[in-house]
Amino acid sequence: MLRKIVRQGGTAPSFRAAAQDLHELAEVTISPAHVRRLCERVGREWAGRQEQEVAAYQQDQLPRGYQAPPKVAAVMLDGGRYQVRAEDQGRGVVDAAWKETKVACCQTLSAAESAQDPQPEPPPKFLEPTAVARLVATMKARQSAGRSEKPAASRSRRQSKKKRPGAKVLVKTVVATTGDQEAFGWQVAAEVHRRSLDRAERKACVCDGSQGLWALFGLHLLASGFLAILDFVHLLTYLYAAAGAVKGKGTTAAWRLYERWLRLAWSGEVASLLAALRAAARQAGEPPPEAGEDDPRRLLADAVTYVTNNRERMDYPRYRRLGLPIFSAPVESTIKQVNRRIKGSEKFWLQGGAEAVLQVRAAYLSQDDRARRLWDQPRPYARSVGAKRLRPAA
């Protein structure tokens, strides 16, 4: 019963919803506060075990869970959001503040290597004006609101996935924390080692261009031979905005320029793309310090900086030939699932509570039976219920 309570507390949208689910599905009456206490208790235990694994990895003593290395592996990195409130202030919300979660999606893949580019043309969804405008607008709105997840897959996205041969996810595991970048980096490195992803024949790290994430890559993944890949959809949004800055947002001329730049990026012609962006930026002029985010000069300068900083991570034809992913959609989807549990305008976490629940959520999102393995390890004794605290539903 404890396992059922903790699982539901870590996967339902709230502790109240978890208590209602347990009442209806397990025919057990338990208060939302009791679900929270049990979920946080077990989550803290699992966080402690993760710290032990990291310490063992740092001392070169962490055993590998898989002796045979995978053919293809991918690590995708991104971040989400959650709210905290002040401690020791009683009921109610005092000093609310937004904080960041850090999430890694670690995958093994079944993907064939090709002598030729298996997809030399961009996906149709990137060449349809209405779909692209909707995608860019949604991403911009969510980023402005502090949300990292991308919009749900449209019908065209689902169809395009069916058309792509070979790229199949075998096993996904999730690393998530409310800790700082250094702690997150060691957790990712330990997970990569445990799953032997660093021994894969072909391996990649995909993320959105954040300098902090690329620093993590350089510290923990570069030496193992991982290829750094810039998520193509984030690049697309910069190119779309820059084309609109040159030719006028929403115009036919802007779409034609976007499509030309998109094809350069898709085909890996980074030097030509960067030269075109720099020429457009010079013609527009330097953005003044007071220029707003939508100022055409600012949009062009941002696009030039973004491509310049990531030009070594944009050899997309090579990545496709190697069967490596060029989109970070899996980690974006994972963050959406994480945010469903810990993020919300009505959710305010105390210190440690979010981290504990995050560990439970990550364990049940992982496809390597992590939750069962954690439950099978010895646990410190602590009474879970008192008299009349857990009873069959009426």
KOLDO-293373 format. One line per 3 residues: number of its first residue (from 1); their letters; for each residue x, y, z of N, C-alpha, C. Coordinates in steps of 0.001 Angstrom, whole numbers, m for minus. Example, Ala and Ser with C-alpha at 12.3 -4.5 7.8 and 13.67 -1.06 7.14 Angstrom:
1 = AS = 13190,m5690,7800,12300,m4500,7800,13200,m3300,7800; 12850,m2250,7080,13670,m1060,7140,12900,30,7870
end
This chain:
1 = MLR = 819,m1200,0,0,0,0,865,1267,0; 1978,1229,727,2884,2388,734,3383,2665,m676; 3713,1625,m1421,4180,1833,m2792,3092,2484,m3641
4 = KIV = 1868,2059,m3478,771,2643,m4247,593,4125,m3896; 678,4432,m2598,501,5817,m2151,1597,6706,m2721; 2845,6262,m2632,3969,7073,m3102,3927,7224,m4618
7 = RQG = 3611,6139,m5318,3526,6243,m6769,2463,7259,m7187; 1308,7190,m6565,248,8111,m6955,577,9535,m6529; 1225,9686,m5369,1623,11019,m4933,2647,11654,m5851
10 = GTA = 3451,10833,m6539,4462,11359,m7435,4018,11507,m8869; 2869,10949,m9225,2420,11004,m10611,1132,11791,m10813; 283,11854,m9812,m955,12631,m9938,m621,14131,m9957
13 = PSF = m1520,14980,m10470,m1227,16414,m10538,m1043,17071,m9173; m1610,16490,m8121,m1508,17070,m6786,m1706,15972,m5753; m1364,16280,m4497,m1596,15312,m3428,m3087,15085,m3208
16 = RAA = m3892,16114,m3395,m5340,15949,m3266,m5867,14994,m4328; m5401,15180,m5567,m5828,14279,m6633,m5364,12857,m6353; m4146,12711,m5805,m3644,11374,m5468,m4524,10712,m4412
19 = AQD = m4930,11473,m3374,m5793,10923,m2333,m7145,10496,m2907; m7671,11294,m3836,m8944,10931,m4475,m8789,9671,m5335; m7674,9575,m6048,m7426,8379,m6861,m7337,7136,m5983
22 = LHE = m6640,7244,m4869,m6495,6097,m3973,m7843,5676,m3398; m8695,6654,m3125,m10030,6355,m2609,m10842,5589,m3639; m10768,6036,m4895,m11586,5420,m5939,m11001,4099,m6441
25 = LAE = m9680,4038,m6592,m9056,2889,m7250,m8554,1835,m6279; m8046,2270,m5123,m7534,1308,m4140,m8480,1132,m2957; m9571,1905,m2939,m10578,1828,m1883,m9951,2045,m501
28 = VTI = m9072,3061,m438,m8411,3432,809,m8600,4922,1024; m8972,5288,2226,m9123,6693,2574,m7853,7189,3243; m7263,8234,2688,m6043,8832,3235,m6080,10317,2912
31 = SPA = m5592,11140,3811,m5653,12583,3607,m4557,13033,2640; m4778,14147,1922,m3732,14686,1048,m2439,14989,1811; m2555,15494,3040,m1357,15811,3828,m559,14547,4140
34 = HVR = m1266,13453,4381,m579,12203,4676,114,11660,3419; m539,11788,2280,104,11404,1022,1395,12211,836; 1324,13510,1105,2504,14374,946,3639,13915,1857
37 = RLC = 3346,13649,3118,4408,13265,4061,5088,11968,3635; 4294,10987,3208,4875,9712,2807,5673,9858,1511; 5141,10611,571,5820,10806,m706,7145,11539,m499
40 = ERV = 7140,12565,342,8362,13320,594,9372,12483,1371; 8888,11644,2278,9813,10796,3043,10561,9852,2114; 9828,9154,1270,10460,8205,362,11305,8946,m671
43 = GRE = 10820,10094,m1153,11592,10876,m2115,12924,11326,m1546; 12955,11694,m284,14231,12076,345,15169,10871,432; 14616,9696,704,15450,8492,716,16069,8254,m660
46 = WAG = 15269,8405,m1703,15771,8158,m3051,16779,9233,m3465; 16562,10465,m3020,17550,11517,m3289,18869,11191,m2604; 18795,10631,m1399,20008,10233,m696,20749,9134,m1434
49 = RQE = 20020,8191,m2013,20670,7127,m2778,21328,7688,m4039; 20685,8690,m4628,21303,9323,m5794,22613,10002,m5403; 22636,10651,m4245,23871,11277,m3767,24953,10223,m3539
52 = QEV = 24567,9055,m3055,25542,7982,m2856,26109,7508,m4191; 25252,7412,m5217,25731,7000,m6536,26707,8023,m7105; 26391,9312,m6942,27283,10357,m7437,28631,10284,m6724
55 = AAY = 28598,10104,m5405,29841,10003,m4644,30659,8801,m5103; 29991,7677,m5361,30701,6488,m5836,31292,6737,m7222; 30555,7442,m8078,31072,7755,m9413,32304,8654,m9320
58 = QQD = 32233,9662,m8455,33368,10571,m8305,34609,9852,m7797; 34417,8745,m7079,35533,7955,m6568,35861,6772,m7475; 35241,6758,m8679,35463,5698,m9662,35084,4326,m9105
61 = QLP = 33987,4296,m8333,33540,3051,m7722,32095,2703,m8064; 31466,3449,m8959,30074,3182,m9311,30021,2047,m10327; 29353,942,m10009,29276,m165,m10967,28390,189,m12154
64 = RGY = 28697,m399,m13281,27872,m204,m14473,26695,m1173,m14430; 25525,m654,m14783,24347,m1506,m14776,24224,m2354,m16024; 24964,m1994,m17074,24892,m2710,m18347,26308,m2969,m18833
67 = QAP = 26636,m4217,m19052,27972,m4551,m19517,28114,m4348,m21027; 27066,m4643,m21776,27107,m4463,m23226,26716,m3023,m23571; 27596,m2272,m24218,27260,m877,m24544,26210,m805,m25644
70 = PKV = 25404,237,m25671,24396,394,m26725,25044,849,m28028; 24329,679,m29111,24798,1162,m30410,24707,2683,m30493; 23547,3220,m30097,23290,4656,m30217,22739,5169,m28895
73 = AAV = 23229,6319,m28450,22759,6913,m27201,22600,8415,m27388; 21666,8991,m26636,21455,10437,m26686,21135,10939,m25284; 21742,12062,m24937,21441,12763,m23686,20895,14126,m24063
76 = MLD = 19698,14442,m23584,19050,15716,m23898,18819,16485,m22608; 19156,17762,m22612,19155,18573,m21398,18264,19787,m21568; 17559,20146,m20492,16732,21355,m20504,16303,21652,m19070
79 = GGR = 15450,22644,m18913,15012,23029,m17578,13545,23390,m17530; 12953,23255,m16350,11559,23624,m16125,11465,24637,m14988; 10265,24787,m14425,10050,25810,m13393,9151,25264,m12298
82 = YQV = 9309,25817,m11087,8404,25530,m9979,8466,26711,m9014; 7478,26779,m8111,7400,27889,m7159,7710,27426,m5736; 8368,28300,m4971,8645,28030,m3567,8032,29140,m2727
85 = RAE = 7906,28863,m1428,7454,29875,m475,8329,29824,767; 8237,30848,1573,9113,30968,2735,8805,29890,3772; 9859,29451,4468,9719,28465,5532,9218,29132,6821
88 = DQG = 8654,28318,7730,8296,28750,9089,7403,29984,9107; 6478,30050,8133,5560,31179,8085,4105,30749,8285; 3905,29502,8717,2548,29018,8917,1836,28812,7599
91 = RGV = 515,28794,7672,m277,28593,6465,m251,29845,5596; m490,29642,4318,m478,30760,3392,866,30883,2694; 893,31728,1684,2086,31887,856,2772,33192,1199
94 = VDA = 4041,33094,1580,4862,34266,1895,6137,34174,1067; 6512,35303,453,7754,35380,m332,7815,34309,m1413; 6777,34241,m2216,6769,33271,m3319,7825,33649,m4353
97 = AWK = 8440,32654,m4938,9471,32893,m5952,9547,31703,m6893; 9879,31987,m8143,10068,30932,m9130,11491,30408,m9058; 11635,29096,m9149,12929,28436,m9190,12976,27526,m10417
100 = ETK = 14173,27019,m10711,14362,26198,m11899,14602,24737,m11545; 13971,23860,m12294,14333,22442,m12269,15240,22165,m13452; 16099,21180,m13299,16999,20775,m14377,16711,19306,m14690
103 = VAC = 16552,19003,m15969,16100,17674,m16377,16972,17155,m17503; 17337,15875,m17410,18045,15179,m18485,17244,13965,m18905; 17123,13778,m20191,16477,12597,m20768,17571,11765,m21429
106 = CQT = 17835,10592,m20884,18922,9734,m21367,18313,8554,m22114; 18660,8411,m23390,18017,7410,m24234,19027,6500,m24905; 18640,5252,m25079,19284,4393,m26056,18340,4279,m27242
109 = LSA = 18923,4215,m28441,18132,4276,m29661,18499,3146,m30611; 17530,2795,m31430,17774,1907,m32558,17695,2767,m33813; 18851,3055,m34401,18900,3927,m35572,20047,3487,m36464
112 = AES = 19774,3365,m37748,20780,2893,m38698,21679,4037,m39148; 22919,3688,m39459,23868,4637,m40025,23747,4582,m41538; 23834,5744,m42203,23636,5811,m43646,24835,6470,m44321
115 = AQD = 25144,6021,m45538,26200,6655,m46315,25730,7994,m46881; 24422,8104,m47145,23823,9322,m47657,22875,9919,m46627; 22632,11208,m46760,21685,11875,m45871,20304,11245,m46058
118 = PQP = 19737,10630,m45000,18432,9968,m45164,17270,10938,m45292; 17475,12209,m44980,16386,13192,m45076,16970,14532,m45544; 17334,14643,m46809,17962,15876,m47288,17028,17080,m47326
121 = EPP = 15715,16826,m47363,14742,17922,m47380,14187,18158,m45980; 13955,19421,m45593,13358,19694,m44282,11974,19062,m44169; 11535,18731,m42962,10187,18179,m42790,9126,19145,m43292
124 = PKF = 8048,18647,m43870,6984,19523,m44387,6432,20493,m43342; 6440,20092,m42073,5880,20966,m41037,6678,22252,m40887; 7961,22249,m41295,8794,23453,m41211,8671,24320,m42451
127 = LEP = 7899,23851,m43431,7727,24587,m44680,6280,24992,m44898; 5477,24940,m43858,4071,25324,m43940,3883,26594,m43101; 3566,27730,m43721,3569,29015,m43015,2717,29044,m41759
130 = TAV = 1501,28528,m41831,628,28592,m40659,1174,27766,m39505; 1656,26572,m39810,2187,25705,m38757,3418,26312,m38113; 4307,26893,m38914,5532,27489,m38368,5198,28720,m37528
133 = ARL = 4300,29559,m38017,3924,30752,m37251,3320,30367,m35912; 2491,29339,m35909,1879,28888,m34654,2944,28331,m33698; 3866,27547,m34246,4927,26972,m33424,5788,28058,m32790
136 = VAT = 6203,29035,m33589,7064,30107,m33080,6324,30949,m32045; 5073,31280,m32318,4303,32102,m31378,4100,31383,m30053; 3809,30096,m30111,3583,29337,m28888,4855,29228,m28065
139 = MKA = 5966,28958,m28723,7234,28860,m28006,7609,30191,m27364; 7413,31276,m28089,7744,32593,m27548,6884,32919,m26336; 5587,32619,m26425,4689,32891,m25308,5079,32076,m24085
142 = RQS = 5440,30832,m24277,5784,29978,m23148,7123,30363,m22543; 8071,30759,m23376,9355,31202,m22855,9190,32498,m22061; 8333,33389,m22524,8087,34631,m21798,7449,34365,m20451
145 = AGR = 6669,33288,m20355,6018,32935,m19094,6894,32039,m18233; 8151,31805,m18671,9048,30959,m17888,8785,29493,m18056; 8186,29109,m19195,7874,27704,m19430,8769,27189,m20537
148 = SEK = 9366,26008,m20313,10315,25460,m21271,9675,24502,m22247; 8526,23948,m21892,8010,22886,m22739,7462,23441,m24046; 7566,22641,m25079,7065,23005,m26385,5596,22624,m26494
151 = PAA = 4904,23146,m27497,3507,22776,m27673,3364,21296,m27978; 2180,20788,m27685,1925,19382,m27969,2066,19113,m29460; 2432,17889,m29771,2671,17532,m31167,1395,17720,m31988
154 = SRS = 1529,18375,m33105,397,18546,m33995,222,17300,m34861; m829,17279,m35656,m1055,16124,m36516,84,15962,m37502; 596,17093,m38030,1687,16980,m38997,2935,16415,m38341
157 = RRQ = 3176,16745,m37061,4344,16197,m36387,4201,14696,m36217; 3042,14210,m35831,2856,12780,m35660,3036,12047,m37000; 2515,12640,m38053,2666,12002,m39350,4129,11957,m39777
160 = SKK = 4877,13055,m39531,6267,13088,m39944,7078,12072,m39162; 6738,11828,m37889,7453,10825,m37117,7243,9438,m37711; 6040,9154,m38174,5765,7840,m38748,6568,7622,m40025
163 = KRP = 6870,8691,m40739,7576,8562,m41996,9065,8337,m41789; 9603,8689,m40638,11029,8543,m40409,11354,7109,m40037; 12171,6414,m40814,12481,5018,m40522,13588,4886,m39495
166 = GAK = 13516,3834,m38714,14667,3408,m37926,14855,4061,m36579; 14570,5336,m36424,14847,6031,m35181,13810,5626,m34129; 14168,4697,m33282,13252,4166,m32285,13909,4209,m30913
169 = VLV = 13189,4750,m29937,13705,4796,m28570,13588,3415,m27948; 14686,2936,m27378,14681,1637,m26719,14382,1787,m25228; 15207,2546,m24516,15019,2756,m23078,15314,4221,m22754
172 = KTV = 14417,4832,m22006,14601,6203,m21556,14695,6234,m20040; 15654,6981,m19519,15707,7248,m18081,15772,8754,m17878; 15350,9188,m16702,15228,10618,m16418,16054,10977,m15194
175 = VAT = 16817,12046,m15309,17529,12648,m14180,16939,14027,m13971; 16531,14344,m12757,15912,15637,m12483,16306,16111,m11096; 16469,17425,m10955,16848,17972,m9666,16467,19440,m9570
178 = TGD = 16313,19915,m8346,16167,21343,m8085,17499,21942,m7664; 18556,21120,m7676,19874,21583,m7269,20523,22478,m8305; 21773,22867,m8034,22463,23777,m8935,23062,23030,m10118
181 = QEA = 23672,23793,m11025,24193,23220,m12260,25305,22208,m11994; 26129,22465,m11002,27220,21545,m10702,26682,20191,m10239; 25716,20228,m9325,25131,18981,m8837,24450,18224,m9979
184 = FGW = 23745,18942,m10816,23055,18321,m11950,24054,17661,m12891; 25152,18329,m13153,26153,17768,m14047,26693,16436,m13555; 26983,16334,m12251,27485,15079,m11697,26418,13992,m11732
187 = QVA = 25164,14366,m11528,24088,13378,m11598,23950,12813,m13015; 24035,13686,m14015,23969,13225,m15398,25153,12323,m15715; 26344,12728,m15280,27537,11929,m15551,27431,10546,m14914
190 = AEV = 26908,10490,m13694,26754,9191,m13028,25744,8313,m13765; 24655,8899,m14244,23651,8127,m14981,24212,7622,m16309; 24967,8462,m16998,25589,8052,m18251,26541,6882,m18015
193 = HRR = 27307,6955,m16947,28235,5864,m16614,27465,4598,m16240; 26445,4728,m15389,25694,3559,m14929,25077,2817,m16100; 24572,3546,m17082,23919,2915,m18226,24893,2619,m19372
196 = SLD = 26172,2927,m19188,27205,2695,m20217,26921,3462,m21500; 26260,4603,m21393,25998,5410,m22583,27286,5989,m23144; 28269,6198,m22289,29549,6738,m22748,30310,5741,m23618
199 = RAE = 29910,4472,m23615,30556,3441,m24435,29817,3177,m25733; 28763,3925,m25997,27994,3724,m27229,28856,4019,m28454; 28554,3338,m29545,29291,3570,m30780,29040,4971,m31327
202 = RKA = 27782,5413,m31250,27418,6757,m31699,26609,7400,m30586; 26942,8607,m30235,26293,9248,m29094,26276,10762,m29266; 25214,11370,m28732,25017,12803,m28911,24413,13422,m27661
205 = CVC = 24682,14708,m27512,24017,15534,m26499,23282,16636,m27237; 21978,16731,m27036,21142,17697,m27746,20533,18658,m26734; 20693,19943,m26977,20005,20932,m26132,19802,22226,m26910
208 = DGS = 19269,23241,m26231,18727,24407,m26922,19698,25556,m27134; 20959,25406,m26802,21912,26483,m27009,22287,27229,m25757; 21761,26831,m24602,22121,27476,m23342,23600,27276,m23052
211 = QGL = 24293,28361,m22762,25732,28266,m22492,26013,27446,m21241; 25111,27507,m20256,25290,26702,m19051,25225,25214,m19345; 24297,24821,m20224,24186,23408,m20586,25375,22951,m21412
214 = WAL = 25866,23817,m22295,27047,23432,m23070,28285,23349,m22180; 28322,24159,m21124,29430,24036,m20177,29374,22686,m19470; 28170,22251,m19104,27994,20925,m18497,28454,19846,m19480
217 = FGL = 28076,20000,m20737,28508,19040,m21755,30024,18967,m21829; 30676,20121,m21853,32121,20144,m21963,32811,19505,m20779; 32218,19633,m19620,32838,19095,m18406,32638,17596,m18265
220 = HLL = 31451,17092,m18647,31106,15706,m18326,30920,14772,m19523; 30701,15282,m20722,30356,14410,m21846,31327,14498,m23020; 31972,15611,m23182,32836,15816,m24351,33947,14780,m24418
223 = ASG = 34605,14520,m23293,35736,13587,m23292,35323,12163,m23635; 34043,11836,m23455,33557,10486,m23769,33167,10327,m25225; 33344,11385,m26022,33065,11280,m27446,31658,11656,m27857
226 = FLA = 30868,12251,m26956,29531,12708,m27326,29644,13864,m28318; 28768,13873,m29322,28675,14992,m30242,27669,16001,m29709; 28037,17278,m29729,27124,18339,m29302,26251,18741,m30483
229 = ILD = 24934,18726,m30291,23987,19044,m31361,23012,20108,m30872; 22903,21181,m31631,21927,22228,m31329,20546,21790,m31773; 19571,21871,m30871,18189,21533,m31219,17728,22377,m32395
232 = FVH = 17257,21724,m33438,16940,22439,m34671,15732,23353,m34519; 14782,22998,m33696,13569,23816,m33572,13890,25166,m32937; 14785,25181,m31940,15177,26474,m31365,15883,27339,m32402
235 = LLT = 16718,26736,m33232,17365,27487,m34316,16315,28043,m35268; 15324,27244,m35593,14258,27678,m36504,13589,28958,m36012; 13338,29059,m34722,12640,30246,m34198,13479,31506,m34390
238 = YLY = 14798,31388,m34238,15675,32548,m34468,15669,32953,m35936; 15702,31971,m36832,15708,32283,m38263,14389,32912,m38694; 13297,32420,m38150,11982,32972,m38497,11877,34422,m38032
241 = AAA = 12309,34701,m36803,12251,36062,m36282,13166,36997,m37066; 14354,36512,m37430,15290,37351,m38176,14763,37668,m39570; 14144,36699,m40235,13575,36937,m41564,12463,37976,m41484
244 = GAV = 11633,37883,m40441,10587,38883,m40256,11151,40265,m39976; 12295,40312,m39298,12927,41609,m39016,13441,42264,m40285; 13864,41453,m41262,14399,41999,m42507,13286,42408,m43461
247 = KGK = 12295,41552,m43639,11288,41756,m44690,9911,42155,m44176; 9753,42202,m42874,8445,42530,m42325,7740,41285,m41835; 7404,41278,m40568,6809,40099,m39950,5517,39700,m40647
250 = GTT = 5415,38422,m41013,4202,37891,m41615,4057,38132,m43095; 5055,38734,m43744,4953,39014,m45179,5428,37813,m46001; 5015,37812,m47256,5452,36752,m48168,6961,36786,m48371
253 = AAW = 7516,37996,m48457,8962,38129,m48633,9713,37569,m47430; 9179,37797,m46235,9815,37262,m45028,9773,35739,m45034; 8656,35167,m45463,8568,33699,m45508,9586,33122,m46484
256 = RLY = 9733,33745,m47636,10696,33246,m48619,12118,33326,m48068; 12434,34398,m47355,13766,34521,m46767,13966,33486,m45669; 12959,33309,m44839,13037,32262,m43806,13275,30899,m44426
259 = ERW = 12523,30586,m45487,12661,29272,m46101,14063,29093,m46676; 14641,30142,m47244,15994,30045,m47789,17001,29799,m46663; 16861,30540,m45569,17776,30355,m44437,17572,28999,m43778
262 = LRL = 16318,28557,m43698,16041,27248,m43107,16729,26140,m43896; 16675,26212,m45212,17296,25184,m46044,18814,25196,m45897; 19398,26388,m45754,20839,26459,m45506,21192,25754,m44199
265 = AWS = 20408,26018,m43158,20665,25388,m41865,20473,23883,m41946; 19386,23432,m42575,19090,22000,m42663,20193,21252,m43418; 20756,21892,m44432,21786,21246,m45240,23182,21423,m44661
268 = GEV = 23285,22084,m43517,24575,22231,m42863,25464,23311,m43446; 24923,24188,m44267,25711,25270,m44862,25765,26445,m43886; 26462,26223,m42788,26471,27194,m41693,27202,28469,m42081
271 = ASL = 28309,28348,m42805,29067,29535,m43197,28218,30464,m44061; 27474,29900,m45017,26618,30724,m45873,25486,31353,m45072; 24906,30569,m44161,23828,31101,m43329,24328,32242,m42459
274 = LAA = 25462,32059,m41832,25997,33086,m40946,26367,34340,m41725; 26924,34174,m42931,27259,35332,m43751,26006,36128,m44114; 24916,35428,m44457,23669,36100,m44807,23088,36840,m43604
277 = LRA = 23134,36213,m42437,22618,36871,m41231,23450,38098,m40881; 24753,37992,m40989,25625,39132,m40664,25413,40284,m41635; 25221,39962,m42903,24961,41017,m43883,23656,41741,m43568
280 = AAR = 22625,40974,m43216,21340,41591,m42871,21467,42432,m41605; 22241,41962,m40630,22428,42709,m39387,23200,44004,m39629; 24207,43959,m40498,24963,45183,m40802,24076,46207,m41485
283 = QAG = 23239,45750,m42383,22347,46671,m43079,21339,47304,m42125; 20871,46537,m41151,19902,47079,m40190,20561,48007,m39190; 21831,47752,m38865,22531,48583,m37902,22558,47961,m36517
286 = EPP = 23489,48442,m35695,23606,47949,m34332,22388,48340,m33499; 21862,47427,m32696,20730,47797,m31820,21210,48694,m30685; 20535,49788,m30420,20910,50644,m29292,20605,49955,m27969
289 = PEA = 21214,50404,m26883,20984,49751,m25588,19515,49694,m25187; 18743,50689,m25616,17337,50728,m25207,16424,49937,m26144; 16986,49264,m27147,16163,48514,m28107,15410,47391,m27407
292 = GED = 14134,47244,m27702,13319,46206,m27105,13573,44852,m27738; 12972,43810,m27152,13181,42454,m27658,12651,42279,m29076; 11637,43042,m29475,11053,42905,m30812,11622,43903,m31808
295 = DPR = 12610,44678,m31408,13268,45601,m32330,13974,44781,m33415; 13750,45076,m34707,14375,44298,m35781,15890,44205,m35634; 16521,45269,m35195,17974,45231,m35029,18362,44260,m33923
298 = RLL = 17570,44209,m32858,17841,43274,m31773,17626,41824,m32228; 16563,41588,m32984,16283,40233,m33460,17396,39724,m34362; 17903,40579,m35239,18982,40164,m36121,20278,39947,m35347
301 = ADA = 20578,40832,m34413,21792,40663,m33606,21723,39379,m32791; 20546,39078,m32237,20385,37841,m31456,20588,36606,m32332; 20056,36650,m33559,20210,35504,m34459,21681,35298,m34823
304 = VTY = 22397,36396,m35099,23823,36288,m35427,24590,35702,m34244; 24310,36190,m33049,25001,35681,m31860,24688,34215,m31626; 23431,33837,m31788,23012,32463,m31545,23705,31497,m32505
307 = VTN = 23715,31833,m33784,24348,30952,m34772,25863,30949,m34592; 26444,32103,m34295,27887,32163,m34074,28303,31277,m32910; 27561,31352,m31807,27905,30572,m30617,27730,29072,m30819
310 = NRE = 26844,28689,m31751,26508,27267,m31910,26907,26694,m33265; 27716,27393,m34029,28014,26970,m35391,28692,25606,m35443; 29448,25239,m34399,30113,23940,m34385,29152,22797,m34046
313 = RMD = 27912,23128,m33750,26930,22116,m33349,25788,22020,m34355; 26046,22404,m35607,24979,22506,m36600,25283,21718,m37870; 26063,20652,m37770,26358,19818,m38940,25258,18763,m39084
316 = YPR = 24056,19225,m39389,22883,18356,m39365,22924,17200,m40361; 23437,17373,m41587,23515,16206,m42477,24363,15083,m41892; 25478,15431,m41250,26314,14403,m40625,25566,13687,m39515
319 = YRR = 24857,14455,m38684,24127,13840,m37568,23055,12891,m38086; 22373,13290,m39166,21330,12417,m39720,21946,11146,m40308; 23097,11264,m40953,23752,10068,m41487,24153,9104,m40366
322 = LGL = 24518,9653,m39230,24909,8824,m38092,23704,8257,m37339; 22497,8666,m37716,21300,8192,m37030,21083,8853,m35689; 21648,10049,m35505,21531,10762,m34231,20373,11755,m34279
325 = PIF = 19727,12015,m33154,18609,12968,m33131,19097,14403,m33259; 18301,15254,m33884,18625,16679,m33985,17537,17538,m33337; 16589,16897,m32684,15534,17604,m31966,15568,17180,m30498
328 = SAP = 15266,18108,m29612,15238,17809,m28176,13823,17590,m27673; 12922,17192,m28571,11522,16996,m28183,11347,16014,m27023; 12135,14914,m26924,11931,13997,m25794,12117,14642,m24432
331 = VES = 13133,15484,m24282,13307,16120,m22977,12252,17200,m22764; 11823,17864,m23840,10743,18842,m23701,9464,18153,m23222; 9190,16976,m23785,8015,16218,m23359,8155,15758,m21913
334 = TIK = 9364,15343,m21534,9601,14907,m20161,9388,16055,m19186; 9876,17237,m19525,9675,18404,m18660,8197,18720,m18518; 7452,18553,m19590,6010,18778,m19511,5372,17829,m18514
337 = QVN = 5817,16564,m18512,5296,15595,m17547,5728,15935,m16124; 6963,16410,m15976,7445,16826,m14650,6674,18047,m14166; 6522,19031,m15050,5818,20256,m14675,4368,19988,m14288
340 = RRI = 3780,18991,m14917,2396,18657,m14569,2276,18309,m13090; 3363,17768,m12519,3319,17384,m11116,3738,18496,m10173; 4793,19250,m10514,5330,20181,m9521,5146,21651,m9863
343 = KGS = 4701,21941,m11087,4535,23346,m11451,3055,23698,m11546; 2727,24901,m11095,1358,25377,m11183,1218,26680,m10424; 309,27511,m10870,128,28797,m10203,m338,28639,m8765
346 = EKF = m909,27450,m8437,m1427,27220,m7091,m503,26329,m6265; 664,25967,m6796,1577,25065,m6094,2785,25854,m5590; 2991,25837,m4273,4113,26526,m3644,4808,25543,m2704
349 = WLQ = 6052,25203,m3020,6766,24159,m2311,7639,24728,m1206; 7776,23962,m122,8744,24272,909,10076,23640,551; 11134,24079,1231,12472,23592,942,12538,22061,1042
352 = GGA = 13026,21434,3,13199,19988,3,11995,19217,m489; 10812,19789,m377,9619,19066,m799,9598,18824,m2292; 9922,19848,m3071,9927,19689,m4519,10988,18690,m4956
355 = EAV = 12167,18741,m4340,13234,17810,m4708,12823,16368,m4435; 12187,16126,m3292,11761,14768,m2944,10744,14242,m3950; 9729,15044,m4258,8694,14603,m5201,9283,14463,m6606
358 = LQV = 10247,15317,m6940,10894,15238,m8239,11619,13899,m8419; 12242,13401,m7352,12931,12119,m7453,11935,10974,m7677; 10778,11046,m7022,9747,10037,m7242,9231,10114,m8674
361 = RAA = 8988,11331,m9137,8479,11493,m10507,9476,10958,m11524; 10762,11281,m11357,11789,10827,m12296,11895,9303,m12299; 11776,8700,m11115,11880,7240,m11033,10766,6565,m11817
364 = YLS = 9545,7084,m11720,8429,6448,m12414,8356,6835,m13893; 9057,7897,m14298,9149,8219,m15715,10223,7390,m16406; 11159,6863,m15652,12252,6078,m16222,11757,4685,m16600
367 = QDD = 12311,4176,m17682,11846,2910,m18250,12794,1751,m17958; 13668,1917,m16981,14616,848,m16657,14284,175,m15333; 13013,269,m14914,12578,m382,m13677,13234,232,m12447
370 = RAR = 13559,1529,m12524,14261,2180,m11424,13439,2177,m10139; 12150,2450,m10240,11320,2512,m9035,11330,1167,m8299; 11196,68,m9034,11216,m1235,m8371,12565,m1489,m7696
373 = RLW = 13658,m1136,m8370,14973,m1344,m7781,15150,m530,m6502; 14626,686,m6507,14719,1525,m5306,13885,942,m4168; 12697,450,m4501,11854,m143,m3464,12481,m1418,m2899
376 = DQP = 13209,m2150,m3723,13797,m3413,m3276,14990,m3210,m2350; 15563,m2021,m2307,16688,m1773,m1411,16181,m1606,22; 17020,m1936,995,16604,m1787,2396,16241,m335,2713
379 = RPY = 15169,m168,3484,14714,1170,3863,14824,1334,5368; 15112,2557,5835,15087,2799,7276,13671,2654,7805; 13524,2014,8963,12184,1807,9496,11596,3136,9948
382 = ARS = 10373,3378,9544,9612,4527,10032,8149,4186,9835; 7358,4338,10883,5952,3975,10800,5235,4879,9806; 4483,4265,8901,3811,5018,7845,2438,5526,8253
385 = VGA = 1766,4809,9157,417,5206,9543,238,5013,11040; m630,5804,11609,m1033,5626,12995,m2444,5068,13056; m2967,4962,14229,m4312,4411,14415,m5328,5231,13636
388 = KRL = m6140,4540,12850,m7261,5140,12110,m6830,6160,11074; m5535,6152,10716,m5065,7104,9696,m5216,6553,8282; m5245,5242,8144,m5367,4603,6846,m6429,3520,6978
391 = RPA = m7516,3669,6280,m8620,2740,6471,m9327,2497,5134; m10018,1377,5039,m10750,1113,3787,m11772,2205,3525; m11941,2533,2271,m12935,3538,1909,m14327,3055,2255
394 = A = m15146,3965,2686,m16513,3603,3043,m17297,3177,1813
end
